[in-house]
Amino acid sequence: MPRRSATMLASTMLLIAIFCAAVLIKVPYSEMSPGPTYNTLGSQGGQQVITISGHRTYPTSGNLNMVTVEVTNADYRMNLVEAISGWLQHAVAVVPSNTLYPSGQTEQQSEQQNAEEFTASQDSAKTAALKDLGYPVGSEVVVSAVVEGSPSVGKLHAGDVIVAVDGTKVTDPSQVAPLVTKHQPGQNVVFTVVPPGKGAGDTQQVTVTTGKNPQTGKAYVGIQPDVEHTFPFNININLGDVGGPSAGLMFSLGIIDKLQPTNLTDGKFVAGTGTIDDNGIVGPIGGISMKMIAARNAGAQYFFTPTDNCAEAASATPSGLRLIKVDTLAGALDDLADIRSGDLSALPGCGK
């Protein structure tokens, strides 16, 4: 075989070997890509995303879209070829797996955490919206979770409202543990609860025999108490297969738009992201670059961007999408007023 042909064959074989090795080599990275967007003023699967009953609502138009990111699951092991391919694509982000699934978190654990964060985000979004509109918001202590194998299994349930413990009225989650640890392990503690879906008058007495906490040796019942807000009328957010806390701001805006006569968008296409707390403070999120692409692909003209995400967002803004820096729900409402009036110069961009 001529030397030239032999060299070419050897080079080809070497390249094939390198490619095969790259396919076989697994790297600790995961992939993020733009996910679906949902108009909080619209419908999904034949049902309105936000439904309100027990109070007058008003017609809306335009878009107030929340955005999502799709990620590879926790069990997926990316090879080196896939990682390099992802790094070369504009609409894909390849990130260390531990940024998405910390400490070896499983897919099931991640889904549960995202579901819990999504539920908490909805509660805060409703609270912030109603506070902004001047409606009263109350609170109640609930069982957020029952520890597997604990004395409360089969007796107390997630969603139970805790009215009292041993006859002592409970108004804060921090009250529950001290009332339980007054007992010795093996003694009974009586919870007065309202089961999920029942009215305030439908209280039940539930007796739980305390166990011995393996960490402290004190009496315990194995529940995680938390606080949930109560509202003067029903607000439901109807989205399945969505998790995480990042849609809080857009949910609040959607709720407000439906509860007051001003059309917040004046028909414009506004999207955005950001967590929200009970007082309307907007917080940062992950995957901002992918979320901007998703928003622009859906047709968004304006994009609400949490201040702490602005630097990253400004460096990778899709053409035709205008970023609006936002810190609070009240600020976002002011920005929407500027969009309606056409005074775009007043909008706080990420470069301001």
C-alpha positions as CSV (number, residue, x, y, z in Angstrom):
1,M,0.0,0.0,0.0
2,P,1.4,3.4,-0.9
3,R,2.6,5.5,2.0
4,R,0.1,8.2,1.2
5,S,-2.8,5.8,1.3
6,A,-1.5,4.2,4.5
7,T,-1.3,7.6,6.2
8,M,-4.8,8.5,5.1
9,L,-6.2,5.2,6.4
10,A,-4.4,5.5,9.7
11,S,-5.7,9.1,10.1
12,T,-9.2,8.0,9.3
13,M,-9.0,5.1,11.7
14,L,-7.6,7.4,14.4
15,L,-10.5,9.9,13.8
16,I,-13.0,7.1,14.1
17,A,-11.4,5.9,17.3
18,I,-11.5,9.4,18.8
19,F,-15.2,9.8,17.8
20,C,-16.1,6.5,19.3
21,A,-14.3,7.4,22.5
22,A,-16.1,10.7,22.6
23,V,-19.4,9.0,22.2
24,L,-18.6,6.6,25.1
25,I,-17.1,9.2,27.4
26,K,-19.8,10.5,29.8
27,V,-19.5,14.1,31.1
28,P,-21.2,15.6,34.2
29,Y,-23.3,18.1,32.2
30,S,-27.0,18.6,31.5
31,E,-28.8,20.4,28.7
32,M,-31.2,23.3,28.9
33,S,-33.4,24.5,26.0
34,P,-36.4,26.9,25.6
35,G,-39.6,25.4,26.8
36,P,-43.3,26.1,26.3
37,T,-44.8,29.5,27.2
38,Y,-48.2,30.0,28.6
39,N,-50.4,33.1,28.4
40,T,-51.7,33.6,32.0
41,L,-54.7,35.5,30.4
42,G,-55.5,32.6,28.0
43,S,-56.3,28.9,28.1
44,Q,-54.4,25.7,28.1
45,G,-56.0,22.3,27.3
46,G,-59.4,23.9,27.0
47,Q,-59.3,25.5,30.4
48,Q,-58.4,29.0,31.4
49,V,-55.0,29.2,33.0
50,I,-56.4,31.5,35.8
51,T,-60.0,31.0,36.9
52,I,-61.7,33.2,39.5
53,S,-65.0,32.5,41.2
54,G,-66.9,34.4,43.8
55,H,-65.9,37.8,42.4
56,R,-66.5,39.8,39.3
57,T,-63.9,39.5,36.6
58,Y,-63.2,41.7,33.5
59,P,-62.3,40.9,29.9
60,T,-58.6,40.8,29.0
61,S,-56.7,40.9,25.7
62,G,-53.1,40.5,24.7
63,N,-50.5,38.3,26.4
64,L,-48.9,38.1,29.8
65,N,-46.9,35.0,29.2
66,M,-44.9,32.9,31.7
67,V,-42.0,31.0,30.2
68,T,-40.3,27.7,30.9
69,V,-37.1,25.8,30.3
70,E,-36.8,22.2,29.3
71,V,-33.9,20.2,30.9
72,T,-32.5,16.7,30.5
73,N,-33.5,14.5,33.4
74,A,-31.4,13.7,36.4
75,D,-30.6,10.2,35.2
76,Y,-29.4,11.2,31.7
77,R,-25.7,10.9,31.1
78,M,-24.5,13.2,28.3
79,N,-21.6,12.1,26.2
80,L,-18.8,14.4,25.1
81,V,-20.1,14.7,21.5
82,E,-23.5,15.8,22.8
83,A,-21.9,18.3,25.1
84,I,-19.8,19.9,22.3
85,S,-22.8,20.0,20.0
86,G,-24.8,21.7,22.7
87,W,-22.0,24.3,23.3
88,L,-22.1,25.2,19.6
89,Q,-25.9,25.8,19.4
90,H,-27.4,29.2,20.2
91,A,-30.7,27.8,21.5
92,V,-29.1,25.3,23.9
93,A,-27.2,25.7,27.1
94,V,-24.9,23.0,28.5
95,V,-24.4,23.4,32.2
96,P,-22.9,21.3,35.0
97,S,-25.4,18.8,36.2
98,N,-25.0,19.8,39.8
99,T,-26.5,23.2,39.0
100,L,-29.8,21.5,38.1
101,Y,-29.6,18.5,40.4
102,P,-27.6,19.3,43.5
103,S,-26.0,16.7,45.7
104,G,-27.0,13.8,43.5
105,Q,-30.7,14.7,43.5
106,T,-32.9,12.1,41.8
107,E,-35.4,12.9,39.1
108,Q,-38.3,12.1,41.5
109,Q,-36.8,14.4,44.2
110,S,-36.3,17.2,41.7
111,E,-39.9,16.9,40.4
112,Q,-41.3,16.9,44.0
113,Q,-39.2,20.0,44.8
114,N,-40.4,21.8,41.7
115,A,-44.0,20.9,42.4
116,E,-43.7,22.3,46.0
117,E,-42.0,25.5,44.7
118,F,-44.7,25.9,42.1
119,T,-47.5,25.5,44.7
120,A,-45.8,28.0,47.0
121,S,-45.2,30.4,44.1
122,Q,-49.0,30.3,43.3
123,D,-49.8,31.1,46.9
124,S,-47.5,34.1,46.9
125,A,-48.7,35.3,43.5
126,K,-52.3,35.3,44.7
127,T,-51.3,37.0,48.0
128,A,-49.2,39.8,46.3
129,A,-52.0,40.4,43.7
130,L,-54.8,40.7,46.2
131,K,-52.7,42.9,48.5
132,D,-52.0,45.2,45.6
133,L,-55.7,45.5,44.9
134,G,-56.5,46.1,48.6
135,Y,-58.3,42.8,49.3
136,P,-57.9,41.2,52.8
137,V,-55.6,38.2,52.9
138,G,-55.6,35.9,55.9
139,S,-53.5,32.9,56.9
140,E,-53.8,29.4,58.5
141,V,-51.4,26.7,59.7
142,V,-51.5,23.6,57.6
143,V,-49.8,20.2,57.5
144,S,-47.5,20.6,54.5
145,A,-46.1,17.0,54.7
146,V,-46.2,13.9,56.8
147,V,-42.9,12.1,57.4
148,E,-42.9,8.5,56.0
149,G,-43.0,6.0,58.8
150,S,-43.8,8.6,61.5
151,P,-46.6,8.4,64.1
152,S,-48.8,10.7,62.0
153,V,-49.1,8.4,59.0
154,G,-52.7,7.6,58.3
155,K,-53.9,10.1,60.9
156,L,-52.8,13.5,59.8
157,H,-52.7,14.4,56.1
158,A,-51.0,17.0,53.9
159,G,-53.5,19.9,53.6
160,D,-55.1,19.5,57.0
161,V,-55.6,22.9,58.6
162,I,-54.3,22.8,62.2
163,V,-56.7,24.7,64.4
164,A,-55.4,23.7,67.8
165,V,-53.0,21.3,69.6
166,D,-54.3,19.9,72.9
167,G,-56.9,22.7,72.9
168,T,-54.3,25.5,72.4
169,K,-55.2,27.6,69.4
170,V,-52.4,27.5,66.7
171,T,-51.8,30.6,64.6
172,D,-48.1,30.1,63.6
173,P,-46.3,26.9,62.5
174,S,-43.6,27.5,65.1
175,Q,-46.2,26.8,67.9
176,V,-46.7,23.2,66.9
177,A,-43.4,21.6,67.9
178,P,-43.3,23.1,71.5
179,L,-46.8,21.9,72.1
180,V,-45.9,18.4,71.0
181,T,-42.6,18.2,72.9
182,K,-44.4,19.0,76.2
183,H,-45.3,15.3,76.0
184,Q,-43.1,12.3,76.7
185,P,-42.7,9.8,73.8
186,G,-45.6,7.4,73.9
187,Q,-48.1,9.9,75.2
188,N,-51.1,11.1,73.1
189,V,-51.4,14.6,71.6
190,V,-54.8,15.8,70.2
191,F,-54.9,17.8,67.0
192,T,-58.0,19.8,66.1
193,V,-57.9,20.0,62.3
194,V,-60.1,20.9,59.3
195,P,-59.5,18.3,56.5
196,P,-58.8,19.6,53.0
197,G,-61.8,20.8,51.2
198,K,-63.9,21.2,54.3
199,G,-65.2,24.4,55.8
200,A,-64.1,26.0,59.0
201,G,-66.9,24.5,61.0
202,D,-66.0,20.9,60.0
203,T,-63.3,20.4,62.6
204,Q,-62.1,16.9,63.7
205,Q,-60.2,15.7,66.7
206,V,-57.3,13.5,65.7
207,T,-55.3,11.7,68.4
208,V,-51.7,10.9,67.6
209,T,-49.5,8.8,69.9
210,T,-46.1,10.5,69.9
211,G,-42.9,8.7,69.0
212,K,-39.3,9.2,70.1
213,N,-37.4,11.6,67.7
214,P,-34.3,9.7,66.7
215,Q,-32.2,12.9,66.6
216,T,-33.3,14.6,69.8
217,G,-34.9,11.8,71.9
218,K,-38.0,14.1,72.5
219,A,-41.6,13.4,71.5
220,Y,-42.5,13.9,67.9
221,V,-45.4,13.2,65.6
222,G,-43.7,13.5,62.2
223,I,-45.4,16.4,60.4
224,Q,-44.1,19.5,58.7
225,P,-46.3,22.5,59.6
226,D,-46.4,25.5,57.3
227,V,-48.6,28.6,56.7
228,E,-51.0,29.1,53.8
229,H,-53.0,32.2,53.0
230,T,-56.7,32.4,52.9
231,F,-58.5,34.5,50.3
232,P,-61.9,36.2,50.1
233,F,-62.7,34.3,46.9
234,N,-61.4,31.4,44.9
235,I,-58.5,31.8,42.5
236,N,-57.2,28.7,40.7
237,I,-54.1,28.3,38.5
238,N,-54.6,25.4,36.1
239,L,-51.3,24.3,34.7
240,G,-50.0,20.7,34.8
241,D,-46.5,19.6,34.1
242,V,-45.0,22.9,35.2
243,G,-42.8,23.4,38.2
244,G,-40.6,25.8,40.0
245,P,-41.1,29.3,41.4
246,S,-40.2,31.5,38.4
247,A,-43.8,32.2,37.1
248,G,-44.8,34.1,40.3
249,L,-44.7,37.6,38.8
250,M,-46.6,36.7,35.7
251,F,-49.3,34.9,37.7
252,S,-49.8,38.0,39.9
253,L,-50.1,40.2,36.8
254,G,-52.6,37.8,35.2
255,I,-54.7,37.8,38.4
256,I,-54.7,41.6,38.6
257,D,-55.7,41.9,35.0
258,K,-58.7,39.8,35.5
259,L,-59.9,41.5,38.7
260,Q,-59.9,45.1,37.5
261,P,-61.3,46.9,34.5
262,T,-58.0,48.3,33.0
263,N,-56.6,46.1,30.2
264,L,-53.1,45.9,31.4
265,T,-51.4,45.0,28.1
266,D,-53.7,47.0,25.7
267,G,-53.4,44.0,23.4
268,K,-49.6,43.9,23.4
269,F,-47.5,40.7,23.8
270,V,-45.7,40.9,27.1
271,A,-43.8,37.9,28.6
272,G,-41.6,37.7,31.7
273,T,-40.2,35.8,34.5
274,G,-39.3,36.2,38.2
275,T,-40.2,34.8,41.6
276,I,-42.5,36.8,43.8
277,D,-43.0,37.0,47.6
278,D,-46.1,37.9,49.5
279,N,-45.2,41.6,49.4
280,G,-44.7,41.7,45.7
281,I,-40.9,41.7,45.7
282,V,-39.5,40.1,42.5
283,G,-36.5,37.7,42.7
284,P,-34.1,36.2,40.2
285,I,-34.5,32.9,38.4
286,G,-32.4,30.4,36.4
287,G,-32.2,29.8,32.7
288,I,-32.8,33.4,31.7
289,S,-31.2,33.1,28.2
290,M,-33.4,30.1,27.3
291,K,-36.5,31.8,28.6
292,M,-35.9,34.9,26.5
293,I,-35.6,32.7,23.4
294,A,-38.8,30.9,24.3
295,A,-40.6,34.3,24.7
296,R,-39.3,35.8,21.5
297,N,-40.1,32.6,19.5
298,A,-43.7,32.9,20.9
299,G,-44.0,36.5,19.6
300,A,-43.2,38.5,22.7
301,Q,-42.3,42.2,22.3
302,Y,-41.5,43.0,25.9
303,F,-39.8,40.8,28.6
304,F,-39.9,41.5,32.3
305,T,-36.5,40.7,33.7
306,P,-35.5,40.5,37.4
307,T,-32.8,43.0,38.2
308,D,-30.4,40.3,39.3
309,N,-30.7,38.6,35.9
310,C,-30.2,41.7,33.9
311,A,-26.5,41.5,33.2
312,E,-26.8,37.9,31.8
313,A,-30.0,38.8,29.9
314,A,-28.5,41.9,28.3
315,S,-25.6,40.0,26.9
316,A,-27.8,37.5,25.0
317,T,-31.1,39.4,24.2
318,P,-32.9,38.0,21.1
319,S,-33.4,40.5,18.3
320,G,-36.8,42.2,18.6
321,L,-37.2,41.6,22.3
322,R,-37.2,44.6,24.7
323,L,-36.0,43.9,28.2
324,I,-37.7,45.6,31.1
325,K,-35.9,45.6,34.4
326,V,-38.3,44.8,37.3
327,D,-37.9,44.7,41.1
328,T,-41.5,44.7,42.3
329,L,-45.0,43.9,41.2
330,A,-45.9,47.6,41.6
331,G,-43.1,48.5,39.3
332,A,-44.2,46.0,36.7
333,L,-47.7,47.6,36.8
334,D,-46.2,51.0,36.2
335,D,-44.2,49.6,33.3
336,L,-47.4,48.2,31.7
337,A,-49.0,51.6,32.1
338,D,-46.1,53.1,30.1
339,I,-46.5,50.5,27.4
340,R,-50.2,51.3,27.2
341,S,-49.5,55.0,26.9
342,G,-46.7,54.5,24.4
343,D,-44.1,56.2,26.6
344,L,-41.5,53.6,26.0
345,S,-38.6,55.9,26.9
346,A,-39.7,55.6,30.6
347,L,-39.3,51.8,30.6
348,P,-36.3,50.7,32.7
349,G,-34.1,48.6,30.5
350,C,-31.4,46.3,31.7
351,G,-28.8,48.8,30.6
352,K,-30.2,51.5,32.9
